[in-house]
Amino acid sequence: MAGFAKDRLARMHDVLAGYVERKEMPGLVALVASQGEERLEAIGKISHDSNTSMSERTIFRIASMTKPIAAVAAMILVEECKLRLDDAVDHLLPELADRRVLTRLDAELTDTVPAKRAITLRDLLTFTMGLGHVMLPPGSVPIQAKLANPRMFQGPPRPSEIAAPDEWIRLLGELPLIHQPGENWMYHTSADVLTVLIARASGKPFDVFVRERITDPLGMKDTAFFVPAPKVDRFATSYRPAPDGGLIVFDPAQDGAWSAPPAFASAGAGLVSTAIDLHAFSTMMLRGGSYGSARILSRASIATMTRDQLSHAQKAGSGLYPGFFDGQGWGFGMSVVTARRDIGRTVGTFGWDGGLGTSWSMDPTEEMITLLLTQRGWTSPVPPSVTQDFRTLAYAAL
């Protein structure tokens, strides 16, 4: 392999295999590709009680890695002039018109002022609509109780429990914003608003639009919002860490939360996919919107999506953890590296992670794709050691 040092790729295999051998996870799939060369590692089994080996066609819950795909869907509609980045979304989402905004984070829900302006598509794509995850212990502020409504989903993905789109947006519309539109970055909720907006702008359910305009044209045959029965034998069981250091089943492959089409096909965290499918999507992004005979977006849209769209003021006091924006920003539905702080990613690298155990990035400078799929959920927003090691080893092999 001309693009990689073979001995260092062997080291990557050994390190990743160690996580499986120590039973930190039943298995994993890792892919690195650069300038036409690629290496795929499929290690271990799809569950503790299965004899089925991991492969490039093993299906994983990709959780928040759904967000960049949703952003692509939104930009398709921008290119068709059915949506505009800086237009208010009120005409399609009247539930979010005439917003009220809390006077401070810990205010009672009635202690509000009028929003200074309407929410725009740009706000949704950059996660600056003014509402999102509150990164404080549960019960710290009054609005957390409302956001914790399981019908709205503000925690680990459970697609079978979320309200249908019209009901979901109605429930959201009953809440005040936490920040003025456009002023602060807040995670996640903006992406799920896209579920409703894209459906109404396109005249099709969000999952249908994604299938017709993205996954089918790219040949992503196993990327969907549920896993039909004939494919369950390739669906990895999802686990979360147990207090004793072991693993607890979060979602089984059979009769789990992804076993039937959901009422709400979450643009924020609903998809399942495979290494081979995500390779196709990643290649499309790196090639400026095209893959094979399929043209999904223009080069201009990809360039816009994958640059840091946030100001210093929008980042201030924001992020998933202290220092979150040190060396990275946010484009449309994904992070963008703004400063090289380790060997793991160069400036301009874009992508995102999934809290159920996945990580994905694309580096235009090295023309490099890195993809790690595991079924061990993260315990915090900080990437776990297996993800950090994979990124280091991928770049060390160049």
NORVENMO-V121416 format. One record per helix or strand. SS is the DSSP state (alpha for helix, beta for strand). FROM is the first residue (numbers start at 1). TO is the last residue. If there is no record, write none. Layout:
{{SS | FROM | TO} {SS | FROM | TO}}
//
This chain:
{{alpha | 6 | 21} {beta | 27 | 34} {beta | 37 | 45} {beta | 53 | 53} {beta | 59 | 61} {alpha | 63 | 79} {beta | 88 | 88} {alpha | 94 | 96} {beta | 100 | 102} {beta | 112 | 114} {beta | 120 | 120} {alpha | 121 | 126} {alpha | 143 | 147} {alpha | 159 | 161} {alpha | 165 | 173} {beta | 177 | 177} {alpha | 189 | 202} {alpha | 206 | 215} {beta | 224 | 224} {alpha | 229 | 234} {beta | 235 | 235} {beta | 238 | 241} {beta | 247 | 251} {beta | 272 | 273} {alpha | 275 | 286} {beta | 290 | 291} {beta | 294 | 295} {alpha | 299 | 305} {alpha | 312 | 315} {beta | 328 | 330} {beta | 335 | 337} {beta | 350 | 354} {beta | 358 | 363} {beta | 368 | 374} {beta | 376 | 376} {alpha | 385 | 396}}
//
